[in-house]
Amino acid sequence: MFYRPAEGHGLPHNPFGAIVAPRPIGWISTRGTDGRDNLAPYSFFNAVAYTPPQVMFSTTGGKDDRDFGKDSLANAKDTGVFCVNIAGYALREAMNVSSGSFAADRDEFAEAGLEKADCAEIDCPRVAAAPAALECRLLQIVELKGGASRMAIGEVVGVHIDDAALVEGRLDVTRYRPLSRLGYNDYASVAEVFEMVRPG
């Protein structure tokens, strides 16, 4: 089939998210200027540069109780920092709980039964049980076409890695099986890895 997105796809569900898959999940934690903590997963997330290391996450909507996007984005804008927690397979249910549409005064860490840990370089909580976490300073927010879609880009200024995920000096993702988003309500975890040496 072929379709033009502006004209619709004619299918029961939008296939776009299933085509661009798997997408890593950025489990973004923030702290508001009022001291309230927030945690939410974003499947429009990725690394975008090595030196200095930079990552992005995008929101595709807003909230009635926020003047600027969603809680994660508003908090990052107000404080200049955010943390990307990597959700492993063992944390899949907690990650899903934290995706709920909670009011700004609700703490998703508590809702999901997650212990917090302090970040080292920024004033922000992180998921203590996450196998890896990236502490970020906000570089810019890019307005995207279409409604309240925005992209936050941050520089990674601190990295946490669970020692149990390190094998002979390399991060072994099969130890924690990072989650990825597919289309619809489908997810996947990395359980099999193969190596290919690039030419040259």
FENHU-V766014 format. One record per residue. RES is the residue in three letters. PHI is phi in degrees with one decimal (999 if undefined). Layout:
BEGIN
res-><RES | RES>
phi-><PHI | PHI>
END
This chain:
BEGIN
res-><MET | PHE | TYR | ARG | PRO | ALA | GLU | GLY | HIS | GLY | LEU | PRO | HIS | ASN | PRO | PHE | GLY | ALA | ILE | VAL | ALA | PRO | ARG | PRO | ILE | GLY | TRP | ILE | SER | THR | ARG | GLY | THR | ASP | GLY | ARG | ASP | ASN | LEU | ALA | PRO | TYR | SER | PHE | PHE | ASN | ALA | VAL | ALA | TYR | THR | PRO | PRO | GLN | VAL | MET | PHE | SER | THR | THR | GLY | GLY | LYS | ASP | ASP | ARG | ASP | PHE | GLY | LYS | ASP | SER | LEU | ALA | ASN | ALA | LYS | ASP | THR | GLY | VAL | PHE | CYS | VAL | ASN | ILE | ALA | GLY | TYR | ALA | LEU | ARG | GLU | ALA | MET | ASN | VAL | SER | SER | GLY | SER | PHE | ALA | ALA | ASP | ARG | ASP | GLU | PHE | ALA | GLU | ALA | GLY | LEU | GLU | LYS | ALA | ASP | CYS | ALA | GLU | ILE | ASP | CYS | PRO | ARG | VAL | ALA | ALA | ALA | PRO | ALA | ALA | LEU | GLU | CYS | ARG | LEU | LEU | GLN | ILE | VAL | GLU | LEU | LYS | GLY | GLY | ALA | SER | ARG | MET | ALA | ILE | GLY | GLU | VAL | VAL | GLY | VAL | HIS | ILE | ASP | ASP | ALA | ALA | LEU | VAL | GLU | GLY | ARG | LEU | ASP | VAL | THR | ARG | TYR | ARG | PRO | LEU | SER | ARG | LEU | GLY | TYR | ASN | ASP | TYR | ALA | SER | VAL | ALA | GLU | VAL | PHE | GLU | MET | VAL | ARG | PRO | GLY>
phi-><999 | -137.7 | -146.9 | -99.3 | -51.4 | -65.7 | -103.0 | 93.2 | -104.9 | 75.3 | -97.5 | -62.7 | -140.1 | -65.5 | -83.8 | -55.5 | -65.3 | -79.6 | -74.6 | -88.2 | -156.0 | -77.4 | -115.1 | -62.9 | -104.1 | -93.6 | -91.1 | -89.1 | -110.5 | -142.9 | -130.4 | -77.4 | -65.2 | -86.9 | 88.3 | -81.1 | -95.8 | -140.0 | -146.8 | -154.5 | -88.3 | -130.6 | -92.1 | -92.8 | -148.7 | -173.0 | -80.6 | -125.5 | -161.1 | -91.9 | -129.5 | -71.7 | -64.2 | -137.1 | -132.6 | -137.7 | -140.2 | -121.6 | -107.7 | -121.7 | -174.2 | -125.3 | -132.4 | -62.5 | -97.5 | -132.4 | -80.6 | -134.1 | 63.1 | -95.9 | -57.1 | -59.2 | -67.7 | -61.6 | -64.9 | -62.5 | -61.9 | -73.4 | -104.4 | 82.7 | -143.3 | -159.2 | -125.4 | -99.4 | -97.0 | -93.7 | -91.0 | -88.4 | -55.8 | -65.9 | -103.0 | -60.0 | -68.3 | -64.4 | -60.5 | -65.1 | -58.5 | -69.7 | -81.9 | -64.3 | -87.5 | -90.6 | -65.4 | -60.6 | -89.8 | -96.3 | -99.3 | -66.0 | -58.1 | -67.7 | -58.9 | -93.3 | 67.9 | -105.1 | -81.2 | -93.8 | -132.7 | -78.8 | -77.9 | -92.9 | -109.5 | -133.9 | -87.9 | -164.8 | -82.0 | -134.3 | -78.4 | -58.8 | -86.3 | -65.6 | -69.5 | -156.6 | -149.5 | -118.1 | -82.6 | -128.6 | -103.5 | -64.8 | -97.0 | -164.2 | -117.3 | -105.5 | -75.5 | -102.0 | -65.0 | 101.9 | 60.7 | -100.6 | -74.9 | -142.9 | -120.0 | -101.3 | -115.8 | -131.6 | -92.9 | -77.4 | -113.9 | -159.8 | -129.4 | -109.3 | -133.6 | -66.1 | -56.0 | -67.4 | -91.0 | -96.8 | -130.0 | 51.3 | 79.5 | -123.0 | -74.9 | -105.3 | -67.7 | -70.5 | -74.6 | -126.9 | 53.5 | -58.0 | -84.5 | -136.5 | -97.2 | -104.7 | -90.3 | 57.9 | -105.2 | -96.3 | -130.9 | -142.4 | -129.0 | -78.0 | -120.3 | -132.4 | -130.4 | -130.2 | -113.7 | -133.8 | -88.0 | -69.1 | -60.1 | 80.7>
END
